[in-house]
Every structure is written in structure tokens, then in C-alpha cells.
Amino acid sequence: MKVLLALGLVALVAPLGAGETKLGTGVTLKEATAIKMLVEQPAAHVGKTVRVDGVATAVCTHMGCWMAVAAEGPEGNAKGATVRLKVDDGVIVFPVTAKGRKVSAEGVFEAVGATTESQDAAGEHAKHDPKASQQYQLKATGTIIK
């Protein structure tokens, strides 16, 4: 059983090229939605499948179930507010080593529900990034870490 689990994780984390890692289904949308637009007008994007590009500013250190991503500044560093990427526990695991690296992610933008799990994860994210919106997140189905 452990061998099957390990093989499954290897299939989810497939190298793309020099230094790139694909998680989940990867990214298929050609154009990204600006993180600034998601933060400033979140309700306009709820329920839509979007792509975001940016720099990882924080990663869940417990289970790898969320990652905060900010827009990339002119020098390749993170700039401005972040959007939280959330995945189903164990389906995709964001590596802690993604912090500071460029990220492209795709999924459905959603309002954070009233479940205890959603509130706990949003609160944990906010501890790492006080500028983070706790009310919305990108339910990521695929990510590329560069």
C-alpha cells in the first residue's frame, strides 16, 4: 500500500524541465488574472476558473495544503497583496521549498466557506501574511513551481 501511495505522489509531482515542478493537473489557461484584480474585485471572479502567476510568499508547513502567492515585482521578488491557493489535503502537497520561487496556478476562485477547516486554514495563512484576504481563495487543481 505504501508503495502505491509513493508511486501516486511521484505521478503528481512530475518534473517539467530544468527546475520546474508540475503538481496536480498543471496549468492549461494561457492568460493569467492579475492577483491585484482578485484582491480588489474578488466577487467578480468567484466561481470562475482562473490562472495566477506570482511568487510564493508562504507555504503550509503542516500538510502543504495551502500556499500564498503575490504578484512578481520588477526584480523578481514578491510584491503586494497575496492570494491563497488551497488544495484538498493529500491530493496536492505544496513543498515548503516553493517559498520564494515563481509559481503559476490554476483553479476555481471561491469564497471561503464557514467550515472550521476553511476558517482554520485561512487564519493560519493570515498569520504568515497579514495582507492576505481571508475571505477568498483559489481552489487549485494544478500548479507549476519554477
RASULPE-V855995 format. One record per pair of residues at least 6 apart in sequence whose C-alpha atoms are under 8 Angstrom apart, sorted by sequence separation. I is the first residue (numbers start at 1). J is the second residue. D is the distance in Angstrom with one decimal. If there is no record, write none. Layout:
I:J:D + I:J:D
//
This chain:
15:21:4.7 + 16:22:6.4 + 59:65:8.0 + 60:66:5.4 + 72:78:4.9 + 73:79:5.1 + 87:93:7.8 + 112:118:6.2 + 113:119:7.5 + 126:132:5.7 + 14:21:6.0 + 15:22:6.1 + 38:45:6.8 + 59:66:6.0 + 60:67:6.3 + 71:78:5.8 + 72:79:5.7 + 112:119:7.5 + 125:132:7.3 + 126:133:7.7 + 13:21:6.4 + 14:22:5.4 + 59:67:4.4 + 70:78:5.4 + 71:79:5.4 + 126:134:6.9 + 13:22:5.5 + 14:23:7.0 + 58:67:5.7 + 59:68:6.4 + 69:78:8.0 + 70:79:5.9 + 71:80:6.5 + 125:134:8.0 + 12:22:7.3 + 13:23:5.0 + 57:67:7.6 + 58:68:5.1 + 70:80:6.2 + 71:81:7.6 + 12:23:5.4 + 13:24:7.2 + 56:67:6.7 + 57:68:5.5 + 58:69:7.4 + 70:81:5.9 + 71:82:7.3 + 123:134:7.0 + 12:24:5.3 + 56:68:5.7 + 57:69:5.6 + 70:82:4.3 + 122:134:5.3 + 12:25:7.9 + 56:69:4.4 + 57:70:6.6 + 69:82:5.1 + 70:83:6.6 + 122:135:7.9 + 55:69:5.3 + 56:70:6.5 + 68:82:5.9 + 69:83:5.5 + 54:69:5.8 + 55:70:5.4 + 68:83:5.7 + 69:84:6.4 + 53:69:7.9 + 54:70:5.3 + 55:71:6.2 + 68:84:4.5 + 69:85:7.4 + 33:50:6.3 + 35:52:6.5 + 54:71:4.4 + 55:72:5.7 + 67:84:5.7 + 68:85:6.1 + 32:50:6.9 + 33:51:5.8 + 34:52:6.5 + 35:53:7.8 + 53:71:6.8 + 54:72:4.9 + 66:84:6.7 + 67:85:5.1 + 32:51:4.6 + 33:52:5.5 + 34:53:7.6 + 53:72:7.8 + 66:85:5.3 + 67:86:6.8 + 31:51:6.9 + 32:52:5.0 + 33:53:7.9 + 66:86:4.5 + 85:105:7.9 + 29:50:7.5 + 32:53:6.3 + 55:76:7.9 + 57:78:6.9 + 65:86:6.0 + 66:87:6.3 + 29:51:6.3 + 55:77:6.9 + 56:78:7.5 + 65:87:5.4 + 78:100:7.7 + 112:134:7.4 + 55:78:5.4 + 65:88:6.7 + 77:100:7.5 + 112:135:5.2 + 27:51:7.5 + 54:78:7.2 + 65:89:5.6 + 111:135:5.8 + 112:136:5.1 + 57:82:8.0 + 64:89:7.9 + 65:90:7.5 + 111:136:4.3 + 112:137:6.5 + 63:89:7.2 + 110:136:5.6 + 111:137:6.4 + 63:90:7.7 + 65:92:7.2 + 67:94:6.9 + 109:136:7.2 + 110:137:5.5 + 64:92:7.8 + 65:93:5.9 + 66:94:6.9 + 109:137:5.8 + 110:138:6.2 + 64:93:4.7 + 65:94:6.4 + 109:138:4.3 + 110:139:6.9 + 63:93:6.9 + 64:94:4.5 + 72:102:7.9 + 108:138:5.6 + 109:139:6.1 + 64:95:6.1 + 107:138:5.9 + 108:139:5.2 + 64:96:7.1 + 106:138:7.7 + 107:139:5.3 + 108:140:6.7 + 107:140:4.2 + 60:94:7.6 + 69:103:7.5 + 106:140:5.5 + 107:141:5.1 + 35:70:6.8 + 36:71:7.6 + 59:94:6.9 + 61:96:6.4 + 105:140:6.5 + 106:141:6.1 + 107:142:6.9 + 35:71:6.1 + 59:95:7.3 + 60:96:7.2 + 105:141:7.8 + 106:142:5.5 + 34:71:7.5 + 59:96:5.6 + 105:142:5.8 + 106:143:6.4 + 58:96:8.0 + 105:143:4.2 + 59:98:7.4 + 104:143:5.6 + 105:144:6.3 + 59:99:6.4 + 103:143:7.0 + 104:144:5.2 + 58:99:5.7 + 84:125:7.5 + 103:144:5.7 + 104:145:6.6 + 39:81:7.2 + 56:98:6.3 + 57:99:5.4 + 103:145:4.7 + 39:82:7.6 + 56:99:4.8 + 57:100:5.9 + 102:145:6.0 + 103:146:6.1 + 36:80:7.9 + 39:83:7.1 + 55:99:7.6 + 56:100:5.2 + 101:145:6.8 + 102:146:5.2 + 36:81:7.0 + 38:83:7.6 + 55:100:5.9 + 56:101:5.7 + 101:146:6.2 + 35:81:7.6 + 55:101:5.5 + 56:102:6.4 + 35:82:6.9 + 55:102:4.4 + 56:103:6.4 + 82:129:7.8 + 98:145:6.7 + 35:83:6.6 + 54:102:5.6 + 55:103:5.6 + 84:132:7.4 + 53:102:7.5 + 54:103:5.4 + 82:131:6.8 + 83:132:6.5 + 84:133:7.8 + 53:103:5.7 + 54:104:6.6 + 81:131:5.5 + 82:132:5.3 + 83:133:6.8 + 52:103:8.0 + 53:104:4.4 + 81:132:6.1 + 82:133:7.3 + 86:137:6.7 + 52:104:5.6 + 53:105:6.6 + 84:136:7.6 + 85:137:5.9 + 86:138:6.1 + 87:139:5.8 + 51:104:6.9 + 52:105:5.4 + 83:136:7.8 + 84:137:5.0 + 85:138:4.8 + 86:139:5.0 + 87:140:5.5 + 51:105:5.5 + 52:106:6.5 + 83:137:6.3 + 84:138:6.1 + 85:139:6.0 + 86:140:5.8 + 87:141:7.1 + 51:106:4.3 + 66:121:7.7 + 83:138:7.2 + 85:140:5.8 + 50:106:5.6 + 51:107:6.7 + 49:106:7.0 + 50:107:5.8 + 68:125:7.2 + 49:107:5.2 + 50:108:6.2 + 67:125:7.9 + 49:108:4.3 + 50:109:6.8 + 66:125:7.8 + 48:108:5.4 + 49:109:6.4 + 47:108:5.9 + 48:109:5.8 + 68:129:7.9 + 46:108:7.5 + 47:109:5.6 + 46:109:5.1 + 47:110:5.8 + 45:109:6.3 + 46:110:4.9 + 68:132:8.0 + 45:110:7.9 + 46:111:6.7 + 60:125:7.6 + 24:91:7.6 + 58:125:7.7 + 24:92:6.0 + 23:92:6.4 + 23:93:7.9 + 58:128:6.5 + 58:129:7.5 + 57:129:7.9 + 27:104:7.0 + 29:106:7.4 + 27:105:6.1 + 28:106:7.7 + 26:105:7.4 + 27:106:5.6 + 12:92:7.2 + 26:106:7.4 + 39:133:7.0 + 42:136:7.1 + 26:141:7.4 + 27:142:5.7 + 25:141:6.0 + 26:142:4.0 + 27:143:6.1 + 24:141:5.9 + 25:142:4.5 + 26:143:4.9 + 27:144:6.9 + 24:142:4.5 + 25:143:7.3 + 26:144:5.9 + 23:142:5.5 + 24:143:6.6 + 22:142:7.4 + 23:143:5.1 + 22:143:5.9 + 23:144:6.2 + 22:144:4.6 + 21:144:5.5 + 22:145:6.6 + 20:144:6.7 + 21:145:5.1 + 20:145:5.6 + 21:146:6.6 + 20:146:4.4 + 19:146:5.9
//
